[in-house]
């Protein structure tokens, strides 16, 4: 690969989708689709920088959420949910 060639994009299925929006207090919120990574940020630029870093610099994997977007600290990762379903069966 030549130095001027852009890196090949990673398929969306291998990267995490990140949601960005403002909470009811005006802070910027970032959270990945699985609820595993995220945080509160003082401005949009820092929120976007975090999301881009965490998803491997994939702008197509960042979604701006309109309206109020609260950080969900109680979300359980889907792997835990799946293991609970297996135990119940």
C-alpha positions as CSV (number, residue, x, y, z in Angstrom):
1,X,0.0,0.0,0.0
2,X,1.4,3.4,-0.9
3,X,1.5,6.1,1.7
4,X,-1.1,8.2,-0.2
5,X,-3.6,5.3,-0.3
6,X,-6.3,5.5,2.4
7,X,-6.6,2.6,4.8
8,X,-9.1,0.0,3.8
9,X,-12.4,0.5,5.7
10,X,-13.3,-2.1,8.3
11,X,-16.8,-3.6,7.6
12,X,-19.5,-2.2,9.9
13,X,-20.2,-5.7,11.2
14,X,-16.8,-5.8,12.9
15,X,-17.0,-2.3,14.3
16,X,-19.2,-0.9,17.0
17,X,-22.0,1.6,16.3
18,X,-21.8,4.6,18.6
19,X,-24.7,6.9,19.4
20,X,-24.1,10.6,20.3
21,X,-26.5,13.1,21.6
22,X,-27.3,15.5,24.5
23,X,-28.8,14.5,27.8
24,X,-31.4,16.5,29.7
25,X,-28.6,18.5,31.5
26,X,-27.0,19.6,28.2
27,X,-24.0,17.2,28.4
28,X,-22.9,15.3,25.4
29,X,-23.4,11.5,25.7
30,X,-21.7,8.7,23.8
31,X,-22.7,5.1,24.1
32,X,-22.0,2.1,21.9
33,X,-24.8,0.1,20.6
34,X,-24.1,-2.8,23.0
35,X,-24.0,-0.5,26.1
36,X,-20.5,-1.5,27.0
37,X,-18.5,1.7,26.2
38,X,-19.4,5.4,26.5
39,X,-19.4,8.4,28.7
40,X,-20.3,12.1,29.3
41,X,-18.4,14.9,27.5
42,X,-18.3,18.6,27.8
43,X,-18.6,19.3,24.1
44,X,-19.6,17.7,20.8
45,X,-16.0,17.6,19.5
46,X,-14.7,15.5,22.4
47,X,-17.7,13.2,22.2
48,X,-17.1,12.6,18.5
49,X,-13.4,12.2,19.0
50,X,-14.0,9.5,21.6
51,X,-16.5,7.7,19.4
52,X,-14.2,7.8,16.3
53,X,-11.3,6.5,18.3
54,X,-13.3,3.7,19.9
55,X,-14.8,2.5,16.6
56,X,-11.5,2.6,14.6
57,X,-12.1,5.9,12.9
58,X,-15.3,4.8,11.1
59,X,-17.6,7.9,10.6
60,X,-20.3,5.7,9.1
61,X,-20.5,3.9,12.5
62,X,-21.4,7.1,14.4
63,X,-25.1,8.1,14.7
64,X,-26.3,11.5,16.0
65,X,-29.4,11.1,18.2
66,X,-32.0,13.9,17.9
67,X,-33.7,15.0,21.1
68,X,-32.7,13.9,24.6
69,X,-30.3,11.0,24.9
70,X,-29.5,9.7,28.4
71,X,-26.5,7.5,29.2
72,X,-27.8,4.1,30.2
73,X,-25.6,2.7,33.0
74,X,-27.9,-0.2,33.7
75,X,-27.8,-1.9,30.2
76,X,-26.4,-5.4,30.3
77,X,-24.2,-6.5,27.4
78,X,-26.0,-8.9,25.1
79,X,-23.5,-11.8,26.0
80,X,-24.8,-11.7,29.6
81,X,-28.4,-11.6,28.3
82,X,-27.8,-14.6,26.1
83,X,-26.3,-16.7,28.9
84,X,-29.2,-15.9,31.2
85,X,-31.6,-17.0,28.5
86,X,-29.8,-20.3,28.2
87,X,-29.9,-20.9,31.9
88,X,-33.6,-20.3,32.0
89,X,-34.3,-22.8,29.2
